[in-house]
């Protein structure tokens, strides 16, 4: 089904510079004698009046040859992926653009990457995950803005419905199970009845177990990167999909409380420390595994092939956090330097989890105490000693492991307000070590 959308209706939702670029690319496609389409999520989101400026283009013809033409014309960086007949361009202003050849896909077996062959635009749309993502907009000058909606994706957008294009969709690519949950929760849509049945059937098998670690990691972290993934995590539990992270990973009432508290912890942290950069998906993964044993967490880390930094954060989400939390929320006096030493090895992600666990405990007095400690700790991280190792050597101290001890004690004294100047530091060293 083709339908013309006027510029005043749909295209005006694009930023002017993006619209101008798409017109220019349409003219370039005319010169090259190929049909050019804007496809996928950006078309869906234009129809939903949502911002999404990730531009994915597909070419009926030689997509890689067209991508090379675009790269030459705009002096853009180019990366070519021959196996999938796809190219990625990066323009001088930082804009990234994917250009693919229209293609059909076949799967030798479930959960493996597909074999691709050139095909028509209609076949290209049919290979996609859901009807709402199978809408294209033609960009050639004579057809600019014309929608191609062969599989009635706009109908499903209006009905707020997620529908697969064929019965074997989840079998071909089990990552679509996670994508269905992601779009269901992001848009507040429902799964069409047959799609829900097919998803439940696929989820009940071990298809997901056949996914490589990086592919499973990508889908899990994308799901947890959504604005509010709490409902999505509950959906994973409902469909018994958490077993693919680890068979002993349990979504207990206590874990649910921690996961549900993460958005509040994020909100407070962002207000107090607006310049802090947080890996939000990893915090949700930490919360989800926060009551699991170290053995389960380690196995989950291996399954998802997490990076060293991600693994360090997830590993710290258990007993170390509980130990710090107990120490920081007791009513007894804790010196600022003790707080500093307790938290210095924790990343910002671990500190957010620490806060979420206390929010979930619903103890207002202890939460207020913890927040004061966190604010003081972040402020104290900027404190440095005036003296260095060279200064200690000049004072007659022999180089060795004691330097680290002395400088550490100086830092603690600075944090506790016992010393304030370089002269104070020198006197402190003279009195204790010289």
C-alpha positions in Angstrom: 0.0 0.0 0.0 1.4 3.4 -1.0 0.2 6.7 0.4 1.6 10.2 -0.1 2.4 12.1 3.1 2.8 15.8 2.5 5.8 17.6 3.9 3.5 19.7 6.1 2.2 16.5 7.6 5.0 14.1 8.3 8.2 15.4 6.9 8.0 18.6 8.8 8.6 16.5 12.0 12.2 16.1 10.8 14.8 18.7 11.7 15.4 20.9 8.7 19.0 19.9 8.2 18.1 16.2 8.2 15.2 16.9 5.7 17.6 18.8 3.4 20.1 15.9 3.6 17.5 13.3 2.7 16.3 15.4 -0.3 19.9 15.6 -1.5 20.4 11.9 -1.1 17.2 11.3 -3.0 18.6 13.4 -5.9 21.8 11.4 -5.7 19.9 8.2 -5.9 18.2 9.5 -9.0 21.6 10.2 -10.5 22.7 6.6 -9.7 19.5 5.1 -11.1 18.5 3.4 -7.8 15.4 3.6 -5.5 16.2 4.9 -2.1 14.1 4.5 1.1 14.2 5.7 4.7 13.3 2.6 6.7 12.8 1.2 10.2 12.5 2.9 13.5 12.8 6.5 12.3 9.7 6.1 10.0 7.8 4.4 12.9 8.7 7.2 15.3 7.8 10.0 12.8 4.4 8.4 12.6 4.2 8.3 16.4 5.5 11.9 16.7 8.5 10.7 18.7 12.0 12.0 18.2 14.4 9.6 16.6 17.1 10.9 14.2 19.0 7.7 13.6 18.8 7.5 9.8 18.7 4.0 8.2 18.5 3.9 4.4 18.0 1.0 2.1 18.7 0.9 -1.7 17.0 -1.2 -4.3 20.1 -1.8 -6.3 23.7 -1.8 -5.1 23.6 -0.2 -1.6 27.4 -0.4 -1.0 28.1 1.3 -4.3 25.6 4.1 -3.4 27.2 4.4 0.0 30.6 4.9 -1.6 29.0 7.6 -3.8 27.6 9.3 -0.7 30.9 9.1 1.1 32.8 10.7 -1.8 30.2 13.4 -2.2 30.2 14.4 1.5 33.7 13.3 2.5 32.3 10.9 5.0 34.1 8.1 6.7 32.9 4.7 5.4 32.9 1.2 6.9 31.6 -1.6 4.7 30.1 -4.9 5.9 30.1 -7.1 2.8 28.4 -10.1 4.4 25.3 -8.1 5.1 25.5 -5.8 2.1 25.6 -2.8 4.5 27.7 0.3 5.0 28.0 2.8 7.8 28.9 6.4 7.1 30.1 9.1 9.5 29.8 12.6 8.2 32.3 15.4 9.2 29.6 16.9 11.6 29.4 13.5 13.4 26.1 12.3 11.8 26.1 8.5 11.4 24.1 6.9 8.6 23.5 3.3 7.7 22.9 2.3 4.1 22.0 -1.2 3.1 21.0 -3.1 0.0 17.4 -4.3 0.0 17.7 -8.0 0.8 16.0 -11.2 1.9 17.3 -13.4 4.7 17.4 -17.1 5.2 18.4 -18.9 8.4 20.3 -22.2 8.2 19.2 -22.9 11.7 17.5 -20.9 14.5 19.5 -18.2 16.4 22.3 -18.0 13.9 23.1 -15.0 11.8 21.3 -15.1 8.5 22.5 -15.5 4.9 21.4 -12.6 2.8 20.6 -12.1 -0.9 19.5 -9.0 -2.9 15.8 -8.6 -3.1 13.0 -6.1 -3.7 12.0 -3.5 -1.1 8.8 -5.5 -0.3 10.9 -8.6 0.5 13.3 -6.4 2.5 10.4 -5.1 4.6 9.1 -8.7 5.1 12.3 -9.8 6.7 12.0 -7.3 9.6 10.9 -8.0 13.1 7.4 -6.4 13.4 4.9 -4.7 11.1 5.5 -1.3 12.9 9.1 -1.5 11.9 8.3 -2.6 8.3 7.3 0.8 6.9 9.5 2.7 4.3 9.5 6.2 3.0 10.8 6.7 -0.5 13.4 9.5 -1.0 13.8 9.8 -4.8 12.8 13.3 -5.9 9.7 12.3 -7.9 8.4 10.1 -5.0 9.8 12.0 -2.0 7.8 11.4 1.1 5.7 8.5 -0.3 5.2 5.7 2.3 5.4 2.1 1.4 3.3 0.1 4.0 2.8 -3.3 2.4 2.3 -5.1 5.8 -0.1 -2.6 7.4 2.2 -1.3 10.0 0.3 2.0 10.3 -2.8 0.1 11.2 -0.9 -1.6 14.0 0.5 1.7 15.1 -3.0 3.1 15.4 -4.1 0.0 17.2 -1.1 0.1 19.5 -0.2 -3.4 18.5 3.0 -5.4 18.0 2.7 -8.0 15.4 5.3 -10.3 13.7 5.3 -10.6 10.0 5.3 -14.4 9.8 5.0 -17.4 12.1 8.7 -18.3 12.1 9.9 -14.9 13.2 10.9 -15.7 16.8 12.4 -19.1 15.7 14.5 -17.4 13.1 15.8 -14.7 15.4 15.1 -15.2 19.2 16.5 -11.7 19.9 13.1 -10.5 18.7 11.6 -11.9 21.9 13.5 -9.1 23.8 12.7 -6.5 21.2 9.0 -7.3 21.4 9.2 -6.7 25.2 11.2 -3.5 24.7 8.7 -2.0 22.2 5.7 -3.3 24.3 6.9 -1.4 27.3 8.4 1.7 25.6 5.2 2.5 23.6 2.6 1.0 26.0 1.6 -1.4 23.2 0.2 -4.9 23.4 1.2 -8.0 21.6 -1.2 -9.2 19.0 -2.8 -12.5 20.1 -1.0 -14.8 17.7 2.3 -12.9 18.2 1.9 -13.3 22.0 1.3 -17.0 21.5 4.3 -17.4 19.2 6.5 -15.4 21.7 5.4 -17.6 24.6 6.1 -20.7 22.6 9.6 -19.5 21.6 10.3 -18.4 25.2 9.5 -21.8 26.5 12.2 -23.4 24.4 15.9 -23.2 24.7 16.3 -21.1 21.5 17.7 -18.1 23.5 20.4 -20.3 24.9 21.8 -20.7 21.4 22.4 -17.0 21.1 26.0 -15.9 21.4 27.0 -14.0 24.6 27.5 -10.6 22.7 24.1 -10.9 21.0 22.3 -11.7 24.3 24.2 -9.0 26.1 23.2 -6.4 23.5 19.5 -7.2 23.8 19.5 -7.3 27.6 21.4 -4.0 27.9 19.2 -2.3 25.3 16.2 -3.5 27.3 17.7 -2.1 30.5 18.6 1.1 28.8 14.9 2.0 28.3 13.6 5.0 30.2 11.9 2.8 32.8 12.8 -0.9 32.4 11.2 -2.0 35.7 8.1 -3.3 33.9 10.2 -5.0 31.3 12.2 -6.8 33.9 8.9 -8.0 35.5 7.9 -9.2 32.0 11.1 -11.2 31.7 10.3 -12.9 35.0 6.7 -13.6 33.9 8.0 -15.3 30.7 10.7 -17.1 32.7 13.4 -15.5 30.5 15.7 -14.7 33.4 16.9 -18.3 33.3 18.9 -17.5 30.3 21.1 -15.2 32.4 21.4 -17.9 35.0 19.0 -20.7 36.0 19.4 -19.7 39.7 18.8 -16.0 39.1 15.6 -15.3 41.1 13.3 -12.3 41.0 12.4 -12.4 44.7 10.3 -9.8 46.5 13.5 -8.3 47.9 15.1 -8.0 44.5 12.0 -6.6 43.0 12.0 -3.8 45.7 15.6 -3.0 44.8 14.9 -2.9 41.1 11.9 -0.7 41.6 13.9 1.7 43.7 16.6 2.2 41.1 14.7 5.0 39.2 14.4 7.0 42.5 18.1 6.5 43.2 18.9 7.7 39.6 16.7 10.8 40.1 18.3 11.8 43.3 21.8 11.2 42.0 21.2 13.2 38.8 19.9 16.2 40.9 22.9 16.1 43.2 25.6 15.2 40.7 24.4 16.4 37.3 27.8 15.9 35.6 28.1 12.3 36.7 27.9 9.8 33.8 26.2 6.5 34.8 26.0 3.2 32.9 22.3 2.9 33.6 21.7 -0.6 32.1 24.5 -2.0 34.2 22.9 -0.6 37.4 19.7 -2.5 36.6 21.7 -5.7 36.0 23.4 -5.1 39.3 20.1 -4.6 41.1 18.7 -7.7 39.4 21.6 -9.9 40.6 22.1 -8.1 44.0 20.9 -11.0 46.1 22.5 -13.8 44.0 25.6 -15.7 45.1 29.0 -14.8 43.8 29.0 -18.1 41.8 25.8 -17.1 40.0 27.0 -13.6 39.4 30.3 -14.8 37.9 28.5 -17.3 35.6 26.1 -14.5 34.5 29.1 -12.2 33.7 30.7 -15.0 31.6 27.4 -15.7 29.8 26.9 -12.1 28.8 30.6 -11.5 28.0 30.7 -8.3 30.0 33.6 -6.0 29.7 36.1 -5.8 32.6 34.6 -2.6 33.9 31.0 -3.9 33.7 32.1 -7.2 35.4 33.7 -5.2 38.2 30.5 -3.3 38.8 28.2 -6.3 38.7 30.6 -8.3 41.0 30.5 -5.4 43.5 26.8 -5.4 43.7 26.5 -8.1 46.4 28.1 -8.5 49.8 30.5 -5.5 49.5 27.5 -3.2 49.0 25.7 -4.7 51.9 28.8 -4.3 54.1 29.2 -0.6 53.2 25.5 0.0 53.7 25.4 -1.5 57.1 28.4 0.6 58.2 27.1 3.9 56.7 23.6 3.6 58.1 24.4 2.8 61.7 23.8 5.6 64.2 27.4 5.6 65.5 29.8 8.3 64.4 31.7 7.6 61.2 34.5 10.0 60.4 34.6 11.5 56.8 37.9 9.7 56.1 36.3 6.4 57.1 33.5 7.0 54.7 36.0 7.9 52.0 38.0 4.7 52.6 34.8 2.6 52.6 33.6 4.0 49.3 36.8 4.8 47.4 36.9 1.6 45.3 33.2 1.9 44.3 32.2 3.3 41.0 29.3 5.7 40.6 27.2 2.8 39.5 27.9 0.9 42.7 27.0 4.1 44.7 23.7 4.4 42.9 22.9 0.7 43.7 23.9 1.4 47.3 21.3 4.2 47.4 18.7 2.1 45.7 19.1 -0.7 48.3 18.5 1.8 51.1 15.5 3.3 49.3 14.1 -0.1 49.0 14.5 -0.6 52.8 12.0 2.3 53.3 13.9 3.6 56.4 13.8 7.4 56.1 16.3 8.2 58.8 19.0 5.9 57.6 18.3 7.0 54.0 18.9 10.6 55.0 22.1 9.6 56.7 23.3 7.7 53.7 22.6 10.6 51.4 24.7 13.0 53.6 27.6 10.5 53.5 27.4 10.3 49.7 27.3 14.0 49.2 30.3 14.4 51.6 32.2 11.6 49.9 31.8 13.0 46.4 33.0 16.4 47.7 35.9 14.8 49.5 37.1 13.0 46.4 38.4 16.3 45.1 40.8 16.7 48.1 44.5 16.2 47.4 47.6 16.3 49.6 50.0 19.2 49.1 53.0 17.0 49.7 54.2 14.4 47.2 56.7 11.5 47.3 59.5 13.9 46.2 58.7 16.2 49.2 58.9 13.2 51.6 62.3 12.3 50.1 63.5 15.9 50.5 62.5 15.7 54.1 64.9 12.7 54.6 62.5 9.8 54.3 63.8 6.8 52.5 61.6 5.8 49.4 59.5 2.7 49.9 56.1 1.4 50.8 55.8 3.8 53.7 55.3 6.7 51.2 51.9 5.3 50.3 51.0 4.9 54.0 52.2 8.4 54.9 50.4 10.1 52.0 47.3 8.1 52.8 47.3 9.3 56.4 47.9 12.9 55.3 44.9 12.6 53.0 42.7 11.2 55.8 43.8 14.0 58.1 42.9 16.6 55.3 39.5 15.0 54.8 38.8 15.0 58.6 39.8 18.7 58.8 42.7 18.0 61.2 45.2 19.7 58.8 44.5 22.4 56.3 47.8 23.7 54.9 51.1 22.4 53.5 52.8 23.6 56.7 50.3 21.5 58.7 51.2 18.5 56.5 55.0 19.0 57.0 54.5 19.3 60.8 52.3 16.1 60.7 55.1 14.2 58.9 57.8 15.6 61.2 55.8 14.5 64.3 55.0 11.0 63.2 57.8 9.8 60.8 60.9 11.9 60.8 
